[in-house]
Amino acid sequence: MAQVVALVDDLFFQAKMLQTAKHLGIELRVCSTGDALIAEAAKNLPKLVIIDLNARSNPLQAIERLHAAGQAIPLVAYLSHVQVDLANAARAAGCRDVMPRSQFTRDLAAILAQTKSESS
């Protein structure tokens, strides 16, 4: 069972996230489409879902679908700091935390580590 599922289609960032998760001993499943994310979340009920709001596969729709499914999975999304309207749309769709990519990158290990402490 994946502890964390992420919608990220940027290969460089996927590698960074996977490496950080591996270092922490956290299972991370990366999906490159919203449909794959929804399927993975339904199958494994992760402790956290991470969404790149700049992914090409309509990340806002994925957030809405996760929220509509009624599963209480925490969502963390990241985007460019200048995308205020997109950040507001993600919050309106049901995302718990929306942060600039720079903050997400800086705090990635801590964000992932929270899921490990929750599973203890």
N, CA, C and O atoms as a GROMACS GRO file, in nm:
protein
  480
    1MET      N    1   0.084  -0.119   0.000
    1MET     CA    2   0.000   0.000   0.000
    1MET      C    3   0.088   0.125   0.000
    1MET      O    4   0.177   0.139   0.085
    2ALA      N    5   0.065   0.213  -0.094
    2ALA     CA    6   0.140   0.339  -0.100
    2ALA      C    7   0.092   0.432   0.012
    2ALA      O    8  -0.028   0.455   0.028
    3GLN      N    9   0.186   0.485   0.088
    3GLN     CA   10   0.151   0.579   0.192
    3GLN      C   11   0.117   0.715   0.132
    3GLN      O   12   0.034   0.789   0.185
    4VAL      N   13   0.182   0.747   0.019
    4VAL     CA   14   0.163   0.876  -0.047
    4VAL      C   15   0.144   0.851  -0.196
    4VAL      O   16   0.216   0.771  -0.256
    5VAL      N   17   0.047   0.920  -0.254
    5VAL     CA   18   0.025   0.914  -0.398
    5VAL      C   19   0.036   1.057  -0.450
    5VAL      O   20  -0.016   1.150  -0.390
    6ALA      N   21   0.106   1.073  -0.562
    6ALA     CA   22   0.129   1.207  -0.616
    6ALA      C   23   0.093   1.215  -0.763
    6ALA      O   24   0.121   1.123  -0.840
    7LEU      N   25   0.030   1.325  -0.801
    7LEU     CA   26   0.004   1.357  -0.941
    7LEU      C   27   0.112   1.456  -0.984
    7LEU      O   28   0.105   1.576  -0.954
    8VAL      N   29   0.212   1.404  -1.054
    8VAL     CA   30   0.326   1.485  -1.098
    8VAL      C   31   0.368   1.432  -1.234
    8VAL      O   32   0.400   1.314  -1.247
    9ASP      N   33   0.369   1.518  -1.336
    9ASP     CA   34   0.413   1.472  -1.468
    9ASP      C   35   0.549   1.528  -1.508
    9ASP      O   36   0.596   1.502  -1.618
   10ASP      N   37   0.612   1.602  -1.420
   10ASP     CA   38   0.747   1.655  -1.440
   10ASP      C   39   0.846   1.546  -1.396
   10ASP      O   40   0.856   1.516  -1.277
   11LEU      N   41   0.918   1.488  -1.491
   11LEU     CA   42   1.006   1.375  -1.461
   11LEU      C   43   1.116   1.411  -1.362
   11LEU      O   44   1.152   1.330  -1.276
   12PHE      N   45   1.170   1.530  -1.372
   12PHE     CA   46   1.274   1.573  -1.280
   12PHE      C   47   1.220   1.578  -1.138
   12PHE      O   48   1.285   1.531  -1.044
   13PHE      N   49   1.102   1.635  -1.123
   13PHE     CA   50   1.043   1.648  -0.989
   13PHE      C   51   0.997   1.512  -0.937
   13PHE      O   52   1.005   1.487  -0.817
   14GLN      N   53   0.949   1.424  -1.026
   14GLN     CA   54   0.915   1.289  -0.984
   14GLN      C   55   1.035   1.222  -0.920
   14GLN      O   56   1.025   1.162  -0.813
   15ALA      N   57   1.150   1.232  -0.986
   15ALA     CA   58   1.272   1.170  -0.935
   15ALA      C   59   1.311   1.227  -0.798
   15ALA      O   60   1.350   1.152  -0.709
   16LYS      N   61   1.300   1.357  -0.782
   16LYS     CA   62   1.332   1.420  -0.654
   16LYS      C   63   1.241   1.369  -0.544
   16LYS      O   64   1.287   1.339  -0.434
   17MET      N   65   1.112   1.360  -0.574
   17MET     CA   66   1.016   1.313  -0.474
   17MET      C   67   1.041   1.167  -0.439
   17MET      O   68   1.039   1.129  -0.322
   18LEU      N   69   1.063   1.084  -0.540
   18LEU     CA   70   1.086   0.941  -0.517
   18LEU      C   71   1.213   0.919  -0.434
   18LEU      O   72   1.215   0.835  -0.344
   19GLN      N   73   1.318   0.995  -0.464
   19GLN     CA   74   1.443   0.982  -0.390
   19GLN      C   75   1.424   1.022  -0.244
   19GLN      O   76   1.474   0.954  -0.154
   20THR      N   77   1.352   1.131  -0.220
   20THR     CA   78   1.328   1.176  -0.083
   20THR      C   79   1.245   1.074  -0.006
   20THR      O   80   1.274   1.044   0.109
   21ALA      N   81   1.141   1.022  -0.070
   21ALA     CA   82   1.055   0.922  -0.006
   21ALA      C   83   1.135   0.796   0.027
   21ALA      O   84   1.122   0.740   0.136
   22LYS      N   85   1.216   0.752  -0.067
   22LYS     CA   86   1.297   0.632  -0.044
   22LYS      C   87   1.391   0.652   0.074
   22LYS      O   88   1.406   0.564   0.159
   23HIS      N   89   1.454   0.768   0.080
   23HIS     CA   90   1.546   0.801   0.190
   23HIS      C   91   1.474   0.794   0.325
   23HIS      O   92   1.533   0.755   0.426
   24LEU      N   93   1.345   0.833   0.327
   24LEU     CA   94   1.267   0.834   0.451
   24LEU      C   95   1.198   0.700   0.480
   24LEU      O   96   1.140   0.682   0.586
   25GLY      N   97   1.206   0.607   0.385
   25GLY     CA   98   1.139   0.479   0.402
   25GLY      C   99   0.989   0.487   0.384
   25GLY      O  100   0.913   0.413   0.447
   26ILE      N  101   0.946   0.577   0.298
   26ILE     CA  102   0.802   0.599   0.271
   26ILE      C  103   0.772   0.554   0.130
   26ILE      O  104   0.842   0.591   0.035
   27GLU      N  105   0.666   0.476   0.116
   27GLU     CA  106   0.627   0.431  -0.017
   27GLU      C  107   0.549   0.542  -0.087
   27GLU      O  108   0.446   0.588  -0.037
   28LEU      N  109   0.599   0.584  -0.201
   28LEU     CA  110   0.538   0.690  -0.281
   28LEU      C  111   0.506   0.635  -0.419
   28LEU      O  112   0.592   0.578  -0.486
   29ARG      N  113   0.384   0.651  -0.461
   29ARG     CA  114   0.342   0.611  -0.595
   29ARG      C  115   0.316   0.739  -0.674
   29ARG      O  116   0.236   0.823  -0.634
   30VAL      N  117   0.385   0.753  -0.786
   30VAL     CA  118   0.371   0.872  -0.870
   30VAL      C  119   0.282   0.838  -0.988
   30VAL      O  120   0.302   0.737  -1.056
   31CYS      N  121   0.183   0.924  -1.012
   31CYS     CA  122   0.090   0.908  -1.124
   31CYS      C  123   0.106   1.029  -1.215
   31CYS      O  124   0.126   1.141  -1.168
   32SER      N  125   0.098   1.006  -1.345
   32SER     CA  126   0.114   1.119  -1.437
   32SER      C  127  -0.018   1.169  -1.494
   32SER      O  128  -0.021   1.265  -1.570
   33THR      N  129  -0.129   1.103  -1.456
   33THR     CA  130  -0.262   1.151  -1.499
   33THR      C  131  -0.357   1.153  -1.380
   33THR      O  132  -0.339   1.079  -1.282
   34GLY      N  133  -0.456   1.238  -1.390
   34GLY     CA  134  -0.558   1.244  -1.286
   34GLY      C  135  -0.634   1.113  -1.270
   34GLY      O  136  -0.664   1.072  -1.158
   35ASP      N  137  -0.664   1.046  -1.382
   35ASP     CA  138  -0.734   0.918  -1.375
   35ASP      C  139  -0.652   0.814  -1.300
   35ASP      O  140  -0.706   0.739  -1.219
   36ALA      N  141  -0.522   0.810  -1.326
   36ALA     CA  142  -0.435   0.715  -1.256
   36ALA      C  143  -0.430   0.747  -1.107
   36ALA      O  144  -0.428   0.656  -1.023
   37LEU      N  145  -0.427   0.875  -1.074
   37LEU     CA  146  -0.427   0.917  -0.934
   37LEU      C  147  -0.554   0.871  -0.864
   37LEU      O  148  -0.548   0.815  -0.754
   38ILE      N  149  -0.668   0.895  -0.926
   38ILE     CA  150  -0.796   0.857  -0.866
   38ILE      C  151  -0.801   0.706  -0.845
   38ILE      O  152  -0.843   0.659  -0.739
   39ALA      N  153  -0.760   0.629  -0.944
   39ALA     CA  154  -0.760   0.483  -0.934
   39ALA      C  155  -0.668   0.436  -0.821
   39ALA      O  156  -0.705   0.349  -0.743
   40GLU      N  157  -0.550   0.493  -0.814
   40GLU     CA  158  -0.454   0.454  -0.710
   40GLU      C  159  -0.506   0.490  -0.572
   40GLU      O  160  -0.492   0.410  -0.478
   41ALA      N  161  -0.564   0.607  -0.557
   41ALA     CA  162  -0.617   0.649  -0.426
   41ALA      C  163  -0.734   0.561  -0.384
   41ALA      O  164  -0.747   0.528  -0.266
   42ALA      N  165  -0.818   0.522  -0.477
   42ALA     CA  166  -0.932   0.435  -0.446
   42ALA      C  167  -0.885   0.296  -0.406
   42ALA      O  168  -0.942   0.232  -0.318
   43LYS      N  169  -0.781   0.250  -0.471
   43LYS     CA  170  -0.731   0.114  -0.448
   43LYS      C  171  -0.655   0.104  -0.316
   43LYS      O  172  -0.667   0.004  -0.246
   44ASN      N  173  -0.578   0.206  -0.281
   44ASN     CA  174  -0.486   0.195  -0.167
   44ASN      C  175  -0.514   0.288  -0.049
   44ASN      O  176  -0.451   0.272   0.055
   45LEU      N  177  -0.605   0.382  -0.061
   45LEU     CA  178  -0.635   0.479   0.045
   45LEU      C  179  -0.508   0.531   0.113
   45LEU      O  180  -0.480   0.496   0.228
   46PRO      N  181  -0.431   0.614   0.043
   46PRO     CA  182  -0.305   0.665   0.098
   46PRO      C  183  -0.328   0.761   0.214
   46PRO      O  184  -0.440   0.807   0.238
   47LYS      N  185  -0.222   0.789   0.286
   47LYS     CA  186  -0.228   0.883   0.398
   47LYS      C  187  -0.218   1.028   0.351
   47LYS      O  188  -0.252   1.121   0.425
   48LEU      N  189  -0.170   1.047   0.227
   48LEU     CA  190  -0.151   1.181   0.173
   48LEU      C  191  -0.153   1.175   0.021
   48LEU      O  192  -0.102   1.081  -0.040
   49VAL      N  193  -0.213   1.276  -0.039
   49VAL     CA  194  -0.209   1.293  -0.184
   49VAL      C  195  -0.142   1.427  -0.212
   49VAL      O  196  -0.177   1.529  -0.154
   50ILE      N  197  -0.044   1.424  -0.302
   50ILE     CA  198   0.028   1.544  -0.344
   50ILE      C  199  -0.007   1.572  -0.489
   50ILE      O  200  -0.008   1.481  -0.572
   51ILE      N  201  -0.037   1.697  -0.519
   51ILE     CA  202  -0.078   1.733  -0.655
   51ILE      C  203   0.000   1.854  -0.705
   51ILE      O  204   0.004   1.959  -0.641
   52ASP      N  205   0.061   1.836  -0.820
   52ASP     CA  206   0.126   1.946  -0.891
   52ASP      C  207   0.015   2.017  -0.969
   52ASP      O  208  -0.039   1.961  -1.065
   53LEU      N  209  -0.018   2.137  -0.929
   53LEU     CA  210  -0.127   2.210  -0.994
   53LEU      C  211  -0.093   2.253  -1.136
   53LEU      O  212  -0.180   2.304  -1.208
   54ASN      N  213   0.031   2.235  -1.177
   54ASN     CA  214   0.069   2.264  -1.314
   54ASN      C  215   0.078   2.140  -1.400
   54ASN      O  216   0.125   2.146  -1.514
   55ALA      N  217   0.036   2.026  -1.347
   55ALA     CA  218   0.032   1.903  -1.426
   55ALA      C  219  -0.063   1.924  -1.544
   55ALA      O  220  -0.159   1.999  -1.534
   56ARG      N  221  -0.034   1.855  -1.654
   56ARG     CA  222  -0.113   1.875  -1.776
   56ARG      C  223  -0.248   1.803  -1.775
   56ARG      O  224  -0.331   1.828  -1.863
   57SER      N  225  -0.272   1.716  -1.680
   57SER     CA  226  -0.391   1.632  -1.685
   57SER      C  227  -0.505   1.680  -1.595
   57SER      O  228  -0.570   1.598  -1.530
   58ASN      N  229  -0.528   1.808  -1.591
   58ASN     CA  230  -0.637   1.870  -1.517
   58ASN      C  231  -0.636   1.835  -1.368
   58ASN      O  232  -0.724   1.762  -1.322
   59PRO      N  233  -0.540   1.885  -1.294
   59PRO     CA  234  -0.530   1.853  -1.152
   59PRO      C  235  -0.648   1.902  -1.069
   59PRO      O  236  -0.682   1.840  -0.968
   60LEU      N  237  -0.711   2.013  -1.108
   60LEU     CA  238  -0.828   2.060  -1.032
   60LEU      C  239  -0.941   1.958  -1.038
   60LEU      O  240  -1.010   1.936  -0.938
   61GLN      N  241  -0.960   1.897  -1.152
   61GLN     CA  242  -1.063   1.794  -1.164
   61GLN      C  243  -1.028   1.674  -1.074
   61GLN      O  244  -1.118   1.617  -1.012
   62ALA      N  245  -0.903   1.638  -1.067
   62ALA     CA  246  -0.861   1.528  -0.979
   62ALA      C  247  -0.892   1.561  -0.833
   62ALA      O  248  -0.939   1.476  -0.758
   63ILE      N  249  -0.865   1.685  -0.792
   63ILE     CA  250  -0.896   1.727  -0.654
   63ILE      C  251  -1.046   1.718  -0.630
   63ILE      O  252  -1.089   1.665  -0.527
   64GLU      N  253  -1.125   1.768  -0.723
   64GLU     CA  254  -1.270   1.762  -0.709
   64GLU      C  255  -1.320   1.619  -0.697
   64GLU      O  256  -1.406   1.588  -0.615
   65ARG      N  257  -1.265   1.531  -0.781
   65ARG     CA  258  -1.307   1.390  -0.778
   65ARG      C  259  -1.268   1.323  -0.647
   65ARG      O  260  -1.347   1.246  -0.591
   66LEU      N  261  -1.149   1.350  -0.597
   66LEU     CA  262  -1.109   1.294  -0.467
   66LEU      C  263  -1.199   1.345  -0.356
   66LEU      O  264  -1.241   1.268  -0.269
   67HIS      N  265  -1.227   1.473  -0.358
   67HIS     CA  266  -1.312   1.534  -0.256
   67HIS      C  267  -1.454   1.477  -0.263
   67HIS      O  268  -1.515   1.448  -0.160
   68ALA      N  269  -1.507   1.461  -0.383
   68ALA     CA  270  -1.642   1.408  -0.403
   68ALA      C  271  -1.655   1.263  -0.361
   68ALA      O  272  -1.763   1.217  -0.325
   69ALA      N  273  -1.544   1.189  -0.364
   69ALA     CA  274  -1.546   1.048  -0.325
   69ALA      C  275  -1.569   1.032  -0.175
   69ALA      O  276  -1.600   0.922  -0.128
   70GLY      N  277  -1.555   1.139  -0.100
   70GLY     CA  278  -1.582   1.136   0.042
   70GLY      C  279  -1.472   1.075   0.127
   70GLY      O  280  -1.491   1.053   0.246
   71GLN      N  281  -1.358   1.047   0.067
   71GLN     CA  282  -1.247   0.992   0.143
   71GLN      C  283  -1.173   1.108   0.211
   71GLN      O  284  -1.144   1.210   0.149
   72ALA      N  285  -1.144   1.091   0.336
   72ALA     CA  286  -1.078   1.197   0.414
   72ALA      C  287  -0.926   1.188   0.398
   72ALA      O  288  -0.853   1.172   0.497
   73ILE      N  289  -0.879   1.197   0.275
   73ILE     CA  290  -0.735   1.193   0.248
   73ILE      C  291  -0.683   1.336   0.243
   73ILE      O  292  -0.733   1.417   0.165
   74PRO      N  293  -0.584   1.368   0.324
   74PRO     CA  294  -0.527   1.503   0.315
   74PRO      C  295  -0.464   1.526   0.177
   74PRO      O  296  -0.399   1.438   0.121
   75LEU      N  297  -0.485   1.646   0.126
   75LEU     CA  298  -0.430   1.686  -0.004
   75LEU      C  299  -0.334   1.802   0.015
   75LEU      O  300  -0.364   1.898   0.086
   76VAL      N  301  -0.220   1.793  -0.049
   76VAL     CA  302  -0.124   1.902  -0.052
   76VAL      C  303  -0.094   1.930  -0.199
   76VAL      O  304  -0.060   1.839  -0.274
   77ALA      N  305  -0.107   2.056  -0.238
   77ALA     CA  306  -0.081   2.094  -0.376
   77ALA      C  307   0.025   2.203  -0.380
   77ALA      O  308   0.041   2.280  -0.285
   78TYR      N  309   0.096   2.208  -0.491
   78TYR     CA  310   0.196   2.312  -0.507
   78TYR      C  311   0.187   2.370  -0.648
   78TYR      O  312   0.137   2.306  -0.740
   79LEU      N  313   0.237   2.494  -0.662
   79LEU     CA  314   0.231   2.567  -0.787
   79LEU      C  315   0.328   2.684  -0.782
   79LEU      O  316   0.395   2.706  -0.681
   80SER      N  317   0.335   2.758  -0.890
   80SER     CA  318   0.416   2.878  -0.893
   80SER      C  319   0.355   2.982  -0.799
   80SER      O  320   0.233   2.996  -0.793
   81HIS      N  321   0.438   3.053  -0.728
   81HIS     CA  322   0.388   3.150  -0.630
   81HIS      C  323   0.304   3.262  -0.689
   81HIS      O  324   0.231   3.328  -0.616
   82VAL      N  325   0.311   3.284  -0.818
   82VAL     CA  326   0.234   3.392  -0.879
   82VAL      C  327   0.095   3.348  -0.925
   82VAL      O  328   0.017   3.431  -0.973
   83GLN      N  329   0.062   3.223  -0.911
   83GLN     CA  330  -0.065   3.169  -0.959
   83GLN      C  331  -0.173   3.173  -0.850
   83GLN      O  332  -0.224   3.070  -0.807
   84VAL      N  333  -0.207   3.293  -0.808
   84VAL     CA  334  -0.301   3.314  -0.698
   84VAL      C  335  -0.439   3.258  -0.732
   84VAL      O  336  -0.501   3.192  -0.648
   85ASP      N  337  -0.488   3.282  -0.852
   85ASP     CA  338  -0.620   3.232  -0.890
   85ASP      C  339  -0.625   3.080  -0.890
   85ASP      O  340  -0.725   3.022  -0.847
   86LEU      N  341  -0.522   3.016  -0.937
   86LEU     CA  342  -0.516   2.871  -0.937
   86LEU      C  343  -0.512   2.817  -0.794
   86LEU      O  344  -0.575   2.716  -0.764
   87ALA      N  345  -0.438   2.883  -0.707
   87ALA     CA  346  -0.432   2.843  -0.566
   87ALA      C  347  -0.571   2.851  -0.504
   87ALA      O  348  -0.612   2.760  -0.432
   88ASN      N  349  -0.643   2.959  -0.530
   88ASN     CA  350  -0.778   2.974  -0.477
   88ASN      C  351  -0.872   2.868  -0.532
   88ASN      O  352  -0.957   2.816  -0.460
   89ALA      N  353  -0.858   2.836  -0.660
   89ALA     CA  354  -0.942   2.732  -0.721
   89ALA      C  355  -0.914   2.596  -0.658
   89ALA      O  356  -1.007   2.517  -0.638
   90ALA      N  357  -0.790   2.567  -0.628
   90ALA     CA  358  -0.755   2.440  -0.564
   90ALA      C  359  -0.815   2.431  -0.424
   90ALA      O  360  -0.866   2.326  -0.385
   91ARG      N  361  -0.810   2.539  -0.351
   91ARG     CA  362  -0.872   2.540  -0.217
   91ARG      C  363  -1.023   2.521  -0.227
   91ARG      O  364  -1.082   2.447  -0.149
   92ALA      N  365  -1.083   2.588  -0.322
   92ALA     CA  366  -1.228   2.575  -0.342
   92ALA      C  367  -1.266   2.433  -0.383
   92ALA      O  368  -1.376   2.387  -0.352
   93ALA      N  369  -1.177   2.364  -0.452
   93ALA     CA  370  -1.204   2.227  -0.495
   93ALA      C  371  -1.186   2.126  -0.381
   93ALA      O  372  -1.226   2.010  -0.395
   94GLY      N  373  -1.127   2.170  -0.269
   94GLY     CA  374  -1.115   2.082  -0.154
   94GLY      C  375  -0.975   2.049  -0.108
   94GLY      O  376  -0.956   1.957  -0.029
   95CYS      N  377  -0.874   2.122  -0.157
   95CYS     CA  378  -0.736   2.094  -0.120
   95CYS      C  379  -0.704   2.152   0.017
   95CYS      O  380  -0.735   2.268   0.045
   96ARG      N  381  -0.641   2.072   0.101
   96ARG     CA  382  -0.608   2.113   0.238
   96ARG      C  383  -0.502   2.222   0.240
   96ARG      O  384  -0.520   2.327   0.302
   97ASP      N  385  -0.392   2.198   0.173
   97ASP     CA  386  -0.279   2.291   0.172
   97ASP      C  387  -0.237   2.319   0.030
   97ASP      O  388  -0.220   2.228  -0.051
   98VAL      N  389  -0.219   2.446   0.000
   98VAL     CA  390  -0.167   2.488  -0.130
   98VAL      C  391  -0.047   2.577  -0.100
   98VAL      O  392  -0.056   2.673  -0.024
   99MET      N  393   0.066   2.543  -0.161
   99MET     CA  394   0.187   2.618  -0.131
   99MET      C  395   0.269   2.641  -0.257
   99MET      O  396   0.257   2.568  -0.355
  100PRO      N  397   0.353   2.743  -0.253
  100PRO     CA  398   0.444   2.766  -0.366
  100PRO      C  399   0.540   2.648  -0.381
  100PRO      O  400   0.575   2.582  -0.284
  101ARG      N  401   0.580   2.624  -0.504
  101ARG     CA  402   0.672   2.513  -0.533
  101ARG      C  403   0.799   2.524  -0.450
  101ARG      O  404   0.852   2.422  -0.405
  102SER      N  405   0.850   2.644  -0.430
  102SER     CA  406   0.973   2.660  -0.353
  102SER      C  407   0.955   2.614  -0.208
  102SER      O  408   1.044   2.549  -0.153
  103GLN      N  409   0.843   2.646  -0.149
  103GLN     CA  410   0.815   2.601  -0.012
  103GLN      C  411   0.796   2.450  -0.008
  103GLN      O  412   0.846   2.383   0.082
  104PHE      N  413   0.723   2.396  -0.106
  104PHE     CA  414   0.702   2.252  -0.112
  104PHE      C  415   0.834   2.179  -0.124
  104PHE      O  416   0.857   2.079  -0.056
  105THR      N  417   0.922   2.228  -0.211
  105THR     CA  418   1.053   2.167  -0.229
  105THR      C  419   1.134   2.171  -0.100
  105THR      O  420   1.194   2.072  -0.059
  106ARG      N  421   1.133   2.286  -0.036
  106ARG     CA  422   1.207   2.302   0.090
  106ARG      C  423   1.154   2.208   0.198
  106ARG      O  424   1.232   2.152   0.274
  107ASP      N  425   1.021   2.192   0.206
  107ASP     CA  426   0.958   2.116   0.314
  107ASP      C  427   0.921   1.973   0.275
  107ASP      O  428   0.855   1.904   0.352
  108LEU      N  429   0.963   1.928   0.156
  108LEU     CA  430   0.922   1.796   0.108
  108LEU      C  431   0.948   1.684   0.208
  108LEU      O  432   0.860   1.603   0.234
  109ALA      N  433   1.066   1.679   0.263
  109ALA     CA  434   1.098   1.572   0.358
  109ALA      C  435   1.005   1.576   0.480
  109ALA      O  436   0.959   1.472   0.526
  110ALA      N  437   0.979   1.695   0.531
  110ALA     CA  438   0.891   1.708   0.648
  110ALA      C  439   0.747   1.670   0.614
  110ALA      O  440   0.678   1.608   0.695
  111ILE      N  441   0.702   1.708   0.495
  111ILE     CA  442   0.566   1.675   0.452
  111ILE      C  443   0.551   1.523   0.443
  111ILE      O  444   0.453   1.466   0.491
  112LEU      N  445   0.648   1.457   0.380
  112LEU     CA  446   0.643   1.313   0.368
  112LEU      C  447   0.659   1.244   0.504
  112LEU      O  448   0.591   1.145   0.530
  113ALA      N  449   0.746   1.296   0.588
  113ALA     CA  450   0.770   1.235   0.720
  113ALA      C  451   0.646   1.237   0.807
  113ALA      O  452   0.631   1.150   0.893
  114GLN      N  453   0.558   1.334   0.790
  114GLN     CA  454   0.434   1.339   0.868
  114GLN      C  455   0.350   1.214   0.846
  114GLN      O  456   0.285   1.166   0.939
  115THR      N  457   0.352   1.160   0.726
  115THR     CA  458   0.273   1.040   0.698
  115THR      C  459   0.332   0.919   0.769
  115THR      O  460   0.260   0.827   0.807
  116LYS      N  461   0.461   0.920   0.787
  116LYS     CA  462   0.528   0.810   0.858
  116LYS      C  463   0.491   0.813   1.005
  116LYS      O  464   0.464   0.708   1.064
  117SER      N  465   0.490   0.929   1.066
  117SER     CA  466   0.456   0.939   1.208
  117SER      C  467   0.308   0.910   1.232
  117SER      O  468   0.271   0.860   1.338
  118GLU      N  469   0.222   0.941   1.133
  118GLU     CA  470   0.080   0.911   1.144
  118GLU      C  471   0.053   0.761   1.138
  118GLU      O  472  -0.045   0.714   1.195
  119SER      N  473   0.138   0.686   1.070
  119SER     CA  474   0.116   0.542   1.056
  119SER      C  475   0.170   0.464   1.175
  119SER      O  476   0.147   0.343   1.185
  120SER      N  477   0.242   0.530   1.265
  120SER     CA  478   0.299   0.462   1.382
  120SER      C  479   0.195   0.441   1.489
  120SER      O  480   0.225   0.385   1.594
   0.00000   0.00000   0.00000
